[in-house]
Amino acid sequence: MPTKQELLDLLHQGPVQVRFTKTNGTKRVMLCTLVESYLPSRTGSGTAKPKPDTIVPVWSIIDQGWRSIRVESVESAEPVDVNG
C-alpha cells in the first residue's frame, strides 16, 4: 500500500493503474493520472474545495473525469505504459 506522497509522485509521472476499495466495499481498478497533458483545460475562476489529507483527487483516463481515492483504501498503484 503506497503512502499518499508515493501515490502523488506516481500520478505526476504518468498513467497509473490503481487498485482500491470504494467506500461501498466494492473493488475498483482505475487508470488515472495527474499529468497536465491528460487533464482538461482550466476555465473559469472557480476554486476547488479543499480535500481531507486522506483523499487524492485524480483524473480518470477512461472515464474522462475527476475522481477521488481514499489513500487508505489503495491496495496497489502501478505505472502503466499507454504508448506501448
Wavefront OBJ file of the C-alpha trace (Angstrom):
o trace
v 0.000 0.000 0.000
v 1.644 3.276 -1.104
v 1.777 6.387 1.049
v -0.042 9.500 -0.121
v 3.228 11.059 -1.298
v 4.268 7.905 -3.181
v 0.868 7.823 -4.895
v 1.083 11.513 -5.826
v 4.619 11.049 -7.178
v 3.479 8.168 -9.419
v 0.416 10.103 -10.633
v 2.551 13.123 -11.591
v 4.930 10.897 -13.618
v 2.333 9.248 -15.875
v -0.693 6.959 -16.041
v -1.123 4.681 -13.027
v -3.324 1.624 -12.554
v -4.715 1.941 -9.033
v -6.485 -0.939 -7.280
v -8.605 0.169 -4.344
v -11.795 -0.481 -2.398
v -14.611 2.021 -2.828
v -16.497 3.350 0.206
v -19.356 0.923 -0.541
v -16.937 -2.022 -0.280
v -16.617 -2.887 -3.968
v -13.196 -3.328 -5.542
v -12.180 -0.987 -8.356
v -9.296 -0.726 -10.799
v -8.816 2.722 -12.319
v -6.365 4.087 -14.875
v -5.655 7.604 -13.680
v -3.058 10.368 -13.646
v -2.215 13.928 -12.632
v -0.019 14.669 -15.672
v -1.033 18.054 -17.111
v -1.242 16.831 -20.720
v -4.089 14.456 -19.767
v -6.074 16.997 -17.747
v -8.831 19.192 -19.169
v -8.013 22.831 -19.789
v -8.808 25.060 -16.877
v -11.501 27.610 -17.480
v -13.304 29.939 -15.146
v -12.162 31.287 -11.831
v -13.724 28.669 -9.563
v -11.656 27.165 -6.819
v -11.691 23.554 -5.800
v -12.937 22.609 -2.369
v -10.133 21.569 -0.033
v -9.853 17.791 0.300
v -9.000 15.959 3.513
v -5.405 14.682 3.727
v -6.703 11.155 3.225
v -8.230 11.923 -0.210
v -6.344 12.176 -3.515
v -8.207 13.710 -6.475
v -7.204 12.012 -9.755
v -8.106 12.295 -13.426
v -9.675 9.045 -14.677
v -8.293 8.480 -18.178
v -11.067 6.034 -19.147
v -13.991 8.000 -17.647
v -12.510 11.389 -18.658
v -13.448 12.910 -15.314
v -12.210 13.750 -11.847
v -12.459 11.030 -9.202
v -11.335 10.799 -5.583
v -9.427 7.962 -3.981
v -9.058 7.388 -0.242
v -5.362 6.713 0.336
v -6.019 4.059 2.993
v -8.179 2.085 0.529
v -5.399 1.698 -2.086
v -4.191 -1.877 -2.465
v -1.683 -1.197 -5.252
v -0.557 1.510 -7.666
v 1.461 0.522 -10.741
v 2.751 2.780 -13.532
v 1.301 1.914 -16.961
v 2.883 2.486 -20.363
v -0.102 3.503 -22.501
v 2.078 4.022 -25.580
v 3.455 0.546 -25.892
l 1 2 3 4 5 6 7 8 9 10 11 12 13 14 15 16 17 18 19 20 21 22 23 24 25 26 27 28 29 30 31 32 33 34 35 36 37 38 39 40 41 42 43 44 45 46 47 48 49 50 51 52 53 54 55 56 57 58 59 60 61 62 63 64 65 66 67 68 69 70 71 72 73 74 75 76 77 78 79 80 81 82 83 84
